[in-house]
Amino acid sequence: MDKSVIRYAREEDISLILKFIKELAKYEKMLDEVIATEDLLRQELFVDNRAEVIFLMVDEKEVGFALFFHNFSTFMGRSGMYLEDLYVLPEYRGFGYGKELFRQVGKIAAERGCGRFEWSCLNWNQPSIDFYRSQGAQSMDEWTVYRITGDTLKNMIEE
């Protein structure tokens, strides 16, 4: 594994962040669902500070990224860390870079006193499932994720 460096994203990285998001969406066969724009990301990440991004760099090139944010557990009475995205460029997979990014987010969570570190994984993504299990993660099979978006969300608040 070549020497790697982790760095936090800066506002001037907006186009690179969107590129990584689209690469991940393409891998997950969900590219048609990406409606994020550079302007939306700039507002959410760097004006409202709703999430954070780190890059993993090899030879001064960004080869992976992770996007994460805090959530809150009322039962624990503490914040947690939610990993929204983790992605490594295909040609850099198999060298431990994904593990390094994953562990860095976990380290950030621990340093901030978070009570837990969570994420979602597509059911068909067996390589990622195997990786997460190898890190000691447990699936939350007794929980089902629900979502309301778009027009459904607008209609819900208008009723």
N, C-alpha and C positions, 0 to 999 in steps of 0.2 A: 504494500500500500504506500503510495507516494504521500509525502507530508501534506497534511490538509490543515486548513484554518477555518474556523467558524467566525462569521461576522454578522452583526445585525444589519438589516436592510435600512437604507436611507431613502429619502423621498426621490432622489434621482434614479432609484432602482425600479420605479413604477412599471416601466415597460418590461423589464426583466421578470418582475413578479407575475405580471399578467401572462407572459410567455410560459413560465413554469406552470401556472394554473391551467393554461390551455394544453400543455403537454400532459399533465396529469389527467385532465378530462378526456383527452384522446386515448390514453392508456386504459381508462375506466369505461371507454365506449360511451361517453356522455358529453362530448364536445358541443353538441347542439344545445346543451343546457346552459352553457356559459354565457351569461349576459353582463358579466363584470366588464367595466371599462377602466381605463387609466384614471379618469376623473373620479369615478366611484371609489376605487381603491385608494387614491390619494386622500380623499375625504375620510374614509373609514380608518385607514391605517395611520395617517400622519397628522390629520387635523383632530379627529375625534378619538384617536388612540384606542380603537376598539379591539385591535388584534396586533400581533407582532410577527415579524418574519426574520428568520435567520437563514443565511446561506452557508453551504459548505463549499470551500474553494480549494482547488488543486491547481498548482502552478498558476496562481492568480486568476483562475477561471472559475466562475460559479457553476458547480456541477450538480448541486442538490439544494433543495429548500424545504423549510418547514414553516407552516403558519399556525399559530396557536393563540389562545386567549384564556383569560380566567373565567371560571364559572363559580358556582357557590353551592355547597352542601349544607342544607339546614340541619340535617341530622348530625353532621360533624361540627357545625358551627364554624366552618373554615372554607376558604376558597380552595378551588382545585384548578388544575390546568387541563384544558381541552385542546388536543392536537387535531386541527381541522385537516391539514394537508401535510404529507411527507412525500417527497419525490426526488429521485436521483435519475439523472440522464441515463438512458439504456447502456451506453458505452462505458459507464463508470460503475455499473452494478457488479456485485460479486467481489468487491474489494473491501467491504466493511464500511463504506461511506454512509449507507442508510442507517446502520447500527450507530455510527458516530452521531449522526443528526438526531436520531431517536433518543439516544442517551443524553445528548445536550439539552433537549427539551425537558427530559426528566430531571436533569441536574438543576435547570432553572426553576422548575416546580419545587424541588426540595429546598433550594436556597431561599425561595420566597415563602417557605413554610406551608406550602399547599398540602392538603390532606389526601389528595389523590390525583392521579394522572389518567385521563381517559381519552378515547377516540372511538371512531366507528370504522368498520372495515366491510367492504362488500363481500357477501357470502360466497361468491365465486372466486374470490382472489386468494386461492390457496397458498401461493408463495408468501403473501403478506401474513396470512393467518399463521402459517408455520413459523415465520419470523417472530411474530408477536408472542406466540406460545413459547418459543425458545428463550425469550426475554423474561419469562415468568408471568406473562399476562394471562388473565382468566376472562373468558367470554361471559357476558352478562345475559345468558340465554333466557332468563326469566323476565327480561325487560324487552319491550317493543318500542321502537322509535316511531313517533307520530310527527307529522309535518303538515302545516297549512301555509300555502304560498300564494302569491299573485292575486288573481281575482277572488279566489276563495277567501283570502285574508281580508281583502277590501270589503267583500260582501258580509263577512262575519261582523266587522266593526260597525257596519251601517244598519244592521238589524236591531 
